[in-house]
C-alpha cells in the first residue's frame, strides 16, 4: 500500500529531496503529494515544482497570530489527504491544538540525540557541552518542542577541533538516510504511535531504533 505524504520545510529541502529520491527509486512506498513552507522564498519550494509536486507557501506575516497561521497552513495540508506529515527542516513551533488534530500522523527530524538539545543551535550546543557523540532523531510531533516520542536515531562521533558548520555537514547525509528509513517503517505499518506510546509491529518500543551501516533501523548501534 502506498502512503500519501505531505512535507513541510522552511529551507533548502535536502531531506525532502532524499524522500523524493527514495520515492522515485520505489525504495519507500510513499507518494509525496505536496511541499508546504512558511517561507515563500524557500529553495524547497523550487525543488518541489521542478519535480512536478504541488508547492504551497503561506507567510506568517499575513495572519494575526501563530495559531491562525497554523490553522490556515494545516487546512491546506488537509486538502492533500495525507496519511503522514513529515517536518523536514520546518522551523516553526506548531500550535498544540493543530498538532493534536493530527496526532500520530506527524513526524519531525531533529539534529540532535534527543532529549539532548531541543530547539535551535544543536551543533554548537553539542560542541559547547564537550560531548563526544552527536546525531539526529526522528520523533512523533506533540505540543512540546522536540518533545514527542523518539523512535529512531543515528549517532556519530564529534571530531576534535570541529566547528558547528563542519558537524552539520557531516551529519546531513546521515539525517537523509535516517529520515528515509523512518518513513519507510511507518509507510509499511511497522511503526505506529499508539495510546501508550510507539509500537514496533505491535510491541511497545523500549528505546529508539538505531540506523545501521546498511541503512536499516534496528535496536542498538552497529
Residue pairs with C-beta under 8 A, 6 or more apart in sequence:
1 29
1 189
2 29
2 30
2 31
2 187
3 29
3 30
3 31
3 83
3 84
3 186
3 187
4 30
4 31
4 33
4 80
4 81
4 82
4 83
4 84
5 19
5 30
5 31
5 32
5 33
5 82
5 83
5 84
5 85
5 86
5 183
5 187
6 32
6 33
6 34
6 35
6 36
6 77
6 80
6 82
6 84
6 85
6 86
7 13
7 15
7 16
7 19
7 32
7 34
7 35
7 36
7 44
7 85
7 86
7 87
7 88
8 35
8 36
8 37
8 38
8 73
8 77
8 85
8 86
8 87
8 88
8 90
9 15
9 16
9 35
9 36
9 37
9 42
9 44
9 87
9 88
9 89
9 90
10 37
10 38
10 39
10 42
10 44
10 89
10 90
10 91
10 92
11 39
11 42
11 43
11 44
11 89
11 91
12 42
12 43
12 44
12 89
13 35
13 42
13 43
13 44
13 45
13 47
13 48
13 88
13 89
14 89
14 172
14 176
15 86
15 88
15 89
15 109
15 175
15 176
15 179
16 32
16 35
16 44
16 47
16 48
16 88
16 89
17 47
18 176
18 177
18 179
18 180
19 28
19 30
19 32
19 86
19 88
19 179
19 180
19 183
20 32
20 47
20 51
20 53
22 28
22 30
22 180
22 183
22 184
23 30
23 31
23 32
27 180
27 184
28 180
28 183
28 184
28 187
29 184
29 187
29 188
30 84
30 183
30 187
32 53
33 53
33 54
33 80
33 81
33 82
34 48
34 53
34 54
34 55
34 56
34 77
34 80
35 44
35 45
35 47
35 48
35 53
35 54
35 55
35 56
36 55
36 56
36 57
36 58
36 73
36 76
36 77
37 44
37 45
37 55
37 56
37 57
37 58
37 90
38 57
38 58
38 59
38 60
38 69
38 73
38 90
38 91
38 92
39 57
39 59
40 57
40 59
42 57
44 89
45 55
45 57
46 55
48 54
48 55
49 55
54 80
56 76
58 69
58 72
58 73
58 76
60 66
60 69
60 92
62 69
63 69
63 72
66 92
66 93
66 95
67 95
67 97
67 98
70 92
70 94
70 95
70 98
71 95
71 98
74 98
74 101
74 102
77 85
82 105
83 105
83 187
84 105
84 106
84 107
84 183
84 186
84 187
85 102
85 105
85 106
85 107
86 106
86 107
86 108
86 109
86 179
86 183
87 106
87 107
87 108
87 109
87 141
88 109
88 179
89 109
90 108
93 145
94 141
96 142
96 143
99 106
99 141
99 142
99 143
100 143
102 141
103 142
103 193
104 140
104 192
104 193
104 194
106 140
106 141
107 138
107 139
107 140
107 141
107 182
107 183
107 186
108 138
108 139
108 141
108 146
108 148
109 136
109 137
109 138
109 175
109 178
109 179
109 182
110 118
110 122
110 136
110 137
110 138
110 139
110 146
111 122
111 123
111 136
111 168
111 171
111 175
112 118
112 122
112 125
112 126
112 134
112 135
112 136
112 137
113 133
113 134
113 135
113 136
113 137
113 153
113 155
114 137
114 139
114 146
114 150
114 153
115 147
115 150
116 126
116 129
116 131
117 125
117 126
118 145
118 146
118 147
119 145
119 146
121 164
123 134
123 164
123 165
123 167
123 168
123 171
124 164
126 134
126 158
126 167
127 158
127 162
127 163
127 164
127 167
131 158
132 157
132 158
133 155
133 156
133 157
133 158
134 155
134 156
134 157
134 158
134 167
134 171
135 153
135 154
135 155
135 156
135 171
135 174
136 153
136 154
136 171
136 174
136 175
136 178
137 150
137 152
137 153
137 208
138 150
138 151
138 152
138 153
138 178
138 179
138 182
139 146
139 147
139 148
139 149
139 150
139 151
140 148
140 149
140 151
140 193
140 198
141 148
142 148
142 149
149 193
149 197
149 198
150 208
151 182
151 191
151 198
151 200
151 205
151 208
151 209
152 178
152 181
152 182
152 185
152 208
152 209
152 210
152 211
152 217
153 178
153 208
153 209
153 210
153 211
154 174
154 175
154 177
154 178
154 210
154 211
155 210
155 221
156 170
156 171
156 174
158 167
159 166
174 211
177 211
177 215
178 211
178 217
180 215
181 211
181 215
181 216
181 217
182 191
182 217
185 191
185 200
185 209
185 217
186 192
190 200
190 201
191 198
191 199
191 200
191 205
192 198
192 199
193 199
196 204
197 204
197 205
198 204
198 205
199 205
200 209
207 219
209 217
209 218
209 219
210 217
210 218
210 219
210 220
210 221
210 222
211 217
212 218
212 221
212 222
213 222
